[in-house]
């Protein structure tokens, strides 16, 4: 009898241990599933933020609190998606409006300028001729501004991939300097050219690169003192780092190229009284001349940056003592 009692107690203890073991295993499995769901939700949210991922969050564990949390997160994601779509529509509508306005203004401006130039041939007083000269200059400024806005709207709305071709950058820059010799000499500037003694090839779009160099030259003739320098620095299989360049924005737009890359450097002395913020110089709204004494809308460097980014290239700027330095990085 006593043996049966001991046997029953041992059985109960064994059953209790088995039940506790099953319960522990169940809790461990549930905790693992819970943690897996949390990790999956975190990864999904990360992908949504970084890659514009567009999938609803899901859970594989029946847990009321977790399910309610995921429902609320999905509602927030849907709301953010709608806000983003509205912002994108508004942005596109604004770009189209700017493009339409710039296009509509260009035609009457051309007519106005033509009529003003015809008036120059007419007899008029000295005072009237002075007023006429002011009107022609203002018409030129307004036309340049509308041209910049129109060009910007075209660039930003064009999402087609850029076809890069092999270009001898030394020949390209030499031709560019020759074609713009009148502008350079007219500003009494002396170009200094520093090139390697062998051909250097890059992968780029010729027309885009021509517009980039044109915008940089316009900036040079605006701020340069006496002379400017154009040089090419060739690198082979070297990673572009923040240390060797010193500009984080360059790292965003110009990645490491296994085949190497080259730097085209534009450098000019400043007059000494310019206050140039190189951290903001490529922003759409930045102007070094706060009084807006210069011609155009001040979009030239912003447009240059956009055109280079479309080619997988990059540009940065820095001031070294009294010199303004632009560095363009192109892949070989």
MOCORKA-V148206 format. One record per pair of residues at least 24 apart in sequence whose ideal C-beta (glycine too) atoms are under 10 Angstrom apart, sorted by the first residue. I is the first residue (numbers start at 1). J is the second residue. Records with the same first field share a line. If there is no record, write none. Layout:
I->J + J
This chain:
30->61 + 63
32->61
33->59 + 60 + 61 + 62 + 63
34->59 + 60 + 61 + 63 + 66
35->61
36->60 + 61
37->61 + 63 + 66 + 67 + 70
38->66 + 69
41->66 + 69 + 70 + 73
44->70 + 73 + 77
45->73 + 77
48->73 + 77 + 80 + 81
49->80
52->81 + 84
53->77
54->81
91->156
92->156 + 157
94->153
95->149 + 152 + 153 + 154 + 156 + 157
96->153 + 157
97->153
98->146 + 149 + 150 + 152 + 153 + 156
99->149 + 150 + 151 + 152 + 153 + 154 + 156 + 157
100->150 + 153
101->146 + 149 + 150 + 153
102->145 + 146 + 147 + 148 + 149 + 150 + 151 + 152 + 153 + 154 + 297
103->146 + 149 + 150 + 153 + 154
104->146
105->142 + 143 + 145 + 146 + 147 + 149 + 150
106->142 + 143 + 146 + 147 + 149 + 150
109->139 + 140 + 142 + 143 + 145 + 146 + 147
110->139 + 143
112->136 + 138 + 139 + 142 + 143
113->138 + 139 + 140 + 142 + 143
114->139
115->139
116->140
137->295
138->295
140->295 + 296
141->292 + 294 + 295 + 296 + 297
142->295 + 296 + 297
143->295 + 296
144->218 + 294 + 295 + 296 + 297 + 300
145->295 + 296 + 297 + 298 + 299
146->296 + 297
147->296 + 297 + 299
148->215 + 295 + 296 + 297 + 298 + 299 + 300 + 302 + 303
149->296 + 297 + 299
151->211 + 215 + 297 + 299 + 300 + 303 + 306 + 307
152->284 + 297 + 299 + 300 + 302 + 303 + 306
155->208 + 211 + 302 + 303 + 306 + 307 + 310
156->284 + 303 + 306
158->310
159->310
160->310
161->310
162->204 + 205 + 207 + 208 + 307 + 309 + 310 + 311 + 312
163->205 + 311
164->202 + 203 + 204 + 205 + 206 + 208 + 310 + 311 + 312 + 313 + 330 + 331
165->201 + 202 + 203 + 204 + 205 + 206
166->201 + 202 + 203 + 204 + 332
167->200 + 201 + 202 + 203 + 204 + 205 + 206 + 209 + 330
168->199 + 200 + 201 + 202
169->195 + 196 + 199 + 200 + 201 + 202 + 204 + 209 + 232 + 234 + 262 + 264 + 328 + 330 + 332
170->195 + 196 + 197 + 198 + 199 + 200 + 201 + 232
171->195 + 199 + 200 + 201
172->200 + 202 + 204 + 206 + 209 + 210 + 213 + 264
173->200 + 209 + 213 + 230 + 231 + 232 + 264 + 266
174->230
175->210
176->209 + 210 + 213 + 214 + 217 + 230
177->213 + 217 + 230
179->210 + 214
180->213 + 214 + 217 + 218 + 221
183->214 + 217 + 218 + 220 + 221
184->217 + 220 + 221 + 224 + 227 + 228
186->221
187->217 + 220 + 221 + 222 + 224 + 226 + 228
188->221 + 224 + 226 + 227
189->217 + 220 + 221 + 224 + 225 + 226 + 227 + 228 + 268
190->224 + 226 + 227 + 228 + 229
191->217 + 220 + 224 + 227 + 228 + 229 + 230 + 268
192->227 + 228 + 229 + 230 + 231 + 267 + 268
193->229 + 230 + 231 + 232
194->229 + 230 + 231 + 232 + 233 + 265 + 267
195->230 + 231 + 232
196->231 + 232 + 233 + 234 + 262
198->234
200->232 + 233 + 234 + 262 + 264 + 330 + 332
201->262 + 330 + 332
202->232 + 234 + 261 + 262 + 264 + 311 + 313 + 328 + 329 + 330 + 331 + 332
203->257 + 259 + 261 + 311 + 312 + 313 + 330 + 331 + 332
204->307 + 308 + 311 + 312 + 313 + 328 + 330 + 331
205->307 + 308 + 310 + 311 + 313
207->307
208->304 + 306 + 307 + 308 + 310 + 311 + 313
209->264 + 304 + 307 + 308 + 311 + 313 + 328 + 330
210->307
211->300 + 303 + 304 + 307
212->264 + 300 + 301 + 303 + 304 + 305 + 306 + 307 + 308 + 311 + 313 + 315 + 328
213->264 + 266 + 304 + 328
214->300 + 303 + 304
215->296 + 299 + 300 + 301 + 302 + 303 + 304 + 305 + 307
216->264 + 266 + 268 + 300 + 301 + 304 + 315 + 317 + 326 + 328
217->266 + 300
218->294 + 295 + 296 + 300 + 301 + 304
219->266 + 268 + 281 + 288 + 294 + 298 + 300 + 301 + 304 + 317 + 324 + 326
220->266 + 267 + 268 + 324 + 326
221->268
222->268 + 274 + 288 + 289 + 293 + 294 + 295 + 296 + 300
223->268 + 269 + 270 + 271 + 274 + 276 + 288 + 289 + 294 + 324
224->266 + 267 + 268 + 269 + 270 + 271 + 323 + 324
225->268 + 269 + 270 + 271 + 272 + 274 + 322 + 323
226->268 + 269 + 271
227->267 + 268 + 269
228->266 + 267 + 268 + 269 + 323 + 324
229->265 + 266 + 267 + 268 + 269 + 323 + 325
230->264 + 265 + 266 + 267 + 268 + 326
231->263 + 264 + 265 + 266 + 267
232->262 + 263 + 264 + 265 + 328 + 330
233->261 + 262 + 263 + 264 + 265 + 327 + 329
234->260 + 261 + 262 + 263 + 332
235->260 + 261 + 262 + 263 + 329 + 332
236->260 + 261 + 262 + 332
237->261 + 332
240->314 + 329
245->314 + 316 + 318 + 327 + 329
246->316 + 318 + 327
247->278 + 279 + 314 + 315 + 316 + 317 + 318 + 327
248->279 + 316
249->279 + 282 + 305 + 314 + 315 + 316 + 317
250->314 + 315 + 316 + 317 + 327 + 328 + 329
251->314 + 316
252->309 + 314
253->282 + 305 + 306 + 308 + 309 + 311 + 312 + 313 + 314 + 315 + 316 + 329
254->308 + 309 + 312 + 313 + 314 + 315 + 316 + 327 + 328 + 329 + 330 + 331
255->312 + 313 + 314 + 329 + 331
256->331
257->312 + 313 + 329 + 330 + 331 + 332
258->331 + 332
259->331 + 332
260->331 + 332
261->313 + 314 + 329 + 330 + 331 + 332
262->328 + 329 + 330 + 331 + 332
263->314 + 327 + 328 + 329 + 330
264->313 + 315 + 326 + 327 + 328 + 329 + 330
265->325 + 326 + 327 + 328
266->315 + 317 + 324 + 325 + 326 + 327 + 328
267->320 + 323 + 324 + 325 + 326 + 327
268->322 + 323 + 324 + 325 + 326
269->321 + 322 + 323 + 324
270->319 + 321 + 322 + 323 + 324
271->322
272->322
274->319 + 322 + 324
275->319
276->317 + 318 + 319 + 324
277->317 + 319
278->316 + 317 + 318 + 319 + 324 + 325 + 326
279->317 + 318
280->317
281->305 + 315 + 316 + 317 + 318 + 319 + 324 + 326
282->306 + 308 + 315 + 316 + 317 + 326
288->324
301->326
304->328
